[in-house]
Amino acid sequence: MEKILNSPTVKKALLYTKVNDSVQCNTCERKCVIPVGSYGWCGTKININGDLHTIVYGDISGLESRPIEIKPFYHYWPGSTSLTFSTWSCNFNCPWCQNSNLSRAKPNIKYVNYIEPYEIVNLALKYGDEGLCVSFNEPTMLFEYSIDVFRIGSRKGLYCCYVSNGYMTLEALRMLAESGLTGLKIDVKGDKEVYRSYIGGCDIDVVWRNIREARNMGLHVEVVNLIVTGVNDDETCIREVVERHVKEAGSETPIHFTRYFPAYRFHNPPTKIETLEKAYRIAKKAGVHYPYIGNVPGSPYENTYCPNCNYTLIKRYGFRIVKYEVIDNKCPKCGFKINLTGRYIRKKL
């Protein structure tokens, strides 16, 4: 077992406590209690001689410059690109996972693709990216590594963000914010029943707590609700998500209702567009300033409208911005203050 300590991807975990002969991982709210020689639920943390270690530090499974709108972030550094990177595994078990080749794959210490934290930052600067983003699989799997990358990247002027299921502990969230995290996109899967039946017995209240607390920490937050046919597409579930969004995230926090397509082990038909449009109208009626529809290129509901006068501020087609008329974070027609973080970056379409 000690031999794996020689790998550059094996590092002592930052958040754990000792429980008799075991250790408790405190990175995510599963809080696995792990005996010596065993792994936690996600397979990325192992107890070696009474100390918890990550085995995926810098083990990069994917690396690509991507538009920030594709995350989706619509109010965070619009028009920019971020160097996006990932590792393996996840702490959820969504049967419709869109990236199952990464999130359902357990790491293998014998075959790693190690990249030093400073190399990630240098690549972002080389490619002309404005930021760094941990995505593709659940970013808390890369918790220790992203802390180091964000510290370096933020000093170099890069923004740092997560695309997450929002199931990290509050201590982990605070450490991320202190290291340079400024943007957090969180997926809300549905109501309590969805989390109980499909996600692996997780608690949705933890997700909403982290959304609320991230906002309190001053992070830019956007929420995504992937609406899955036959799972969370009924009006009751949608209304519950919207009500919790207004309560915990606030009316100014964007919410994206995203179209599901069959993937991994789930083969229900794609979400009906009229269901997404109904969700949009429910959110608007509830007072949400910035509801959106995702995965429907060309929909008028992927644009940003002034909540006060309904003027078209940002027109999009998919992840491309084709018109941008916000001036100093205000509507040019009525002067209403628009919730935006970071400046607009105009790049070639």
N, C-alpha and C positions, 0 to 999 in steps of 0.2 A: 504493500500500500504506500509506503514512504517513497517509492520510486517515482510516483506521479508528481511529487513535489518538485521534481527537476524540470517539469514542463513550464514554459513561460506563461501558459494560460491558467495555471493553478496559483491562486493567491488566497491569503487568509481573508475570510469574509469580514465586512465592516460591522454588520449588525447580527449579533447572536448572544445568547445567554446559556450558561451551563445548567443542565437539569440532571442531577445525579451523574450517571455515567453517559448521559446523552447531551445533545445540544439542541437548543430551540432557535431556529432561523427566524429573524425578525425583519426580513426584507419585505415580505408580503404577508397579507393577513391570513394566509393558511397557517402560518407559524408552526411549521413542521417540527416535531420533536424527533431527532435523528440519532439513532444509536451509532456507536463507533463502527466505522467501515461501511456505513449505509448512506444512501442518497435520500434527499428530500423528494417531495411529490414531483417537482419539475425535472429532476435529474441533473440540475446544474450545480447543486451544492452537496458536499460530502463531508462527513465527520471523519477527520483523520486524527487519531490519537487524542480525541477530546476537544479538538478545535475545528470549527466550521471553515470550509474552503469553497470558493467558487472554482469550477474547472473550465469556465468559458471566458476568462479575462482576456479580451483581445482576440478571441477565436471568432473571426468575422465570416459570416455565411453569405452576406450580400453587401454590396457597396455601389452606390450610384448617385449622381447628381439628379435631383428631381425638383420640379416646381412645388412650391409650398402649398399651392392650391390643391394638389393631388392628395394631400394627407387625409382629409381636407382641412386646411386653415384658410379661411376667407378674410379674416380681420387681423392677421398677424404677418407682418412683412409682405404685403401683397406684391405679386409680380416677381418675387425673389426665387432663388433656388437654394436648396440645402443639400449638403453631402449627407446622404442617408445610409445608415449601416445597421447591421443586425447580427445576431448569433443564432442559437438553436433553442428549441423547446418553448414552453409556455406554462403558466400556472392556471390556465383555463382549459376546457376541453370542448370547445364549441364544435358541434358536428357539421356546421356549414363553413368552417374556416376557409378563408380565401387564400391563405398562405400556408397550407398544411404541410407542404414540402419542407418548410422551415420550423413551424411551430409544433408539429407532431414528431419531429426528428430529435431524438436524444443525442447530446454531444458525445463524441468519441475521442477520448484523450489521445488515442494513437494517431489520429488524423486531424490535425488542426491547421488553421490558416491564421497565424498570429501576426497582428499588426500593432506596432507600438502606438500609444496614444498620440504622441507628437506627430507621427506619420499621418494619422487621420486628419489632424488639423492642417498640416502642410498640403495634403491633397486637396482639401476644401479651398485653401487659398490659391493653389495652383489652377484649379478648375474655375475659379471666379465665383464660387458660391458665397452667399452672404451668411449662411448659417450651417449648423450641424443638427441632424435629426436622427434619433434612434427609433427605428420602426421595423416594418416587415413581420417580425415576431414581437412578442411582448418585451418592451425595453427593460423592464426591471430584471430580466435575466442577465442583462449586462450592467447591473447597478454599479458595482465597484469600478468597472472600466469607464462607464460614462461619467462618473464623478471626476475621474482624472482627465478625461478628454474635455469635459466642459470647463474645468479650471483653466486648462491651457487655451482652449478656444475662445473663451470669453475675454481673456487677456489680449487676444489677438483681434478683438472686435467682432467676433462671430456670435450670432444669436444661437441659443441652444434650446432644443425642444424634444418632447417625447410624444409618441403616438401610442397610447396605452389603454389597457382595460381598466385602469384606475384602482387596482387592488393592492397597491403598495401600502405599507404602514405609514402612519403620520411621521414617524421618525425618519423613514426613508425619504418621504416627500420633502421634509425640511432640509435634509442633507443635500438633496438634489437642487433645491432652490438656493442654498448657500453656495453651491459649487458653480452656479451660473445658469441653471435652468430658468427660462423666462416664458416658455410656451408649453402648454399641456393640452393635447386633444385626448378626450376620454370617450370611449365607447360605452354607451348604456344599452344593455342587451334587451331590456324590457322590464317586467315587474318581478316580484318575488318568486312567482311560480316558474318563470322562465329560468331564473338563476338556479332554482332548486332542481328543476327537471332536466335542464340541458347543459348547464355550465359546470356542474360538478359540485353542487351543494354549497355554493358561495353566497355571500350575504350582500344584496344590493344596497343596503344601507351604508355599507363601507364605501361603495363607489360614490354615492351622493355626498357622504361626509367629505371625501377627498376633493370632490368638485367644489364644495363650499369652502373648505380650508385652503385649497389652492388659490381661490379668489381672494380670501382673506390675507394670504401671503403676498398678494400683488402680482401673481402669475396671470398671464393671458390664458384664458380657458375657452375651448370650444367643445361642444358635445355632439356626438354622432349617435344616432339611433338607427342601426341597420334593421329595416323592417322585413322580417322573414315570413313568407307565406305560410299560414297555418300555425304560426308560433306566437307572434306578437303583433299581428296585423289587425286585430279586432279593435274597435273604437274604444272600448273600455281600457285596454292596455295603453293605447296611444294617449288617451286623456290622462292616465295616471303618470306616464312619463312626462307629459307637458306640465302637469301640476307640480311635480317634484322639481322640474327644471326651473320653473318660476320661483319656487320656494327656496331652493338651495343654490342655484346658479345666478338667479336674477334675470330680469327681463332683457338686460343688455347683452347677455351672453348668447352668442350664436348657437343654434341647434340645427343639425343637418339630418334630415330624414333620407336615408340612403337606400337605393334599390338593391335588393338581394338577387343573386343569380346562383343556380345550383352549383355546389362545390363540395369537395371532400366526401363525406358520407351522407349528405343531405341532398335530396333530389326533388323537393317540391318545386312547383313552377316559379318563375321570377315574380317579384312583387308587381302587382298591378299599379300602373302609374296613377290611376284615380285614387288608390289608397294613399299614395304618397302625397297627392294634392289635398286629400282630406286632412291628413296630418298637418300639412302646412297651414291650412285654414283654421284648424283647431288651435294651433300655436299662435297664430295671428290674433284670433279672437281672445285668447287668454292673456294677451299683452306682450308676447315675445316680440322684440323689435326686429330680430334678424333670423327668421326661420329660412331654411333652404331645403331644396331637393337635390340629392346627389345620384350619380350614375345614370342621369337622363340628359345627355348633351342636347342643348338647344331649348331646354325648358326655361320659360320666363322666371321660374322660381329658383334658378341658380344665380340670379342677379341680386345685387344689393340695392335696396330702395330706401330712401329717407323715411324713417319712422314717422316723421311729422307731416311732410307734404307729398310723399310717395314718388319723389323724383328719382329717376334711375341714376344712381351714383357710380356703380360698377357693373358693367355688362360683361358676362363671361360666356364662353363656349367650352364646356368641359373644364379643364384646368387652365385654360388660356383667358387672360384678360384682354378684351377687345375695346373696352372703353373705360376710362377712369376719370371721374370728375370731382373727387373729394379734394377740397382745398383746406389745408391746415386742420384736417380732421373735422371739417364742417361741411354741411350741405351748401353748395353755391347758390341755391335758390332761396332758402329760408334761414340759413345760419345754424340749423340744428346740429348739436355736437354728435359726431359719429364715433362709436367705440372701435378704434383702430390702434394697434400696437405696431410700431416700427414704420419707417417710411416706405412709400411705394417705389419699387425698383422697375423701371421700364426696360424691358429686354425685347429682342426681336421675337416675333410670334412664329 
